[in-house]
Amino acid sequence: MKRKRYKVRIKLIFETTMDHSQESMIKAKQDVDRVLTDYLKNKKLNILNLFQEPPRIIYKVEKYDR
């Protein structure tokens, strides 16, 4: 029986809430985005420490044709 090849894509979705006060919604979003970007640039830190719940995992399987 011939083996078939498959490509598996995995998407991790992390969800959390952060309380933040700012003059507008856009500025609050920019502040939180800056904090997360700076946090992720530091390679010594573990991303799982930033979130309370485990990520939601989505798998997508496709036949790998060559």
C-alpha positions, 0 to 999 in steps of 0.5 A, spaced: 500 500 500 502 506 497 503 512 503 500 518 502 503 525 504 499 530 507 500 537 510 498 539 516 497 546 519 496 548 526 493 554 528 494 556 536 489 562 538 491 565 545 485 569 548 486 574 554 483 580 557 487 586 559 484 592 563 487 598 560 484 606 560 486 611 555 483 617 551 480 613 546 479 605 543 485 606 538 490 609 543 488 603 548 489 598 542 496 601 540 498 601 547 497 593 548 499 592 541 506 595 543 506 591 550 505 585 547 510 586 541 515 588 546 514 582 550 514 577 544 521 580 542 524 578 548 526 571 546 528 569 554 520 569 556 515 564 555 509 566 551 504 561 556 506 565 562 502 571 559 495 567 558 491 564 563 488 559 559 491 554 554 490 556 547 485 553 542 488 549 537 485 548 530 488 543 525 487 543 518 489 537 513 491 537 506 493 532 501 500 534 499 501 533 492 508 534 488 
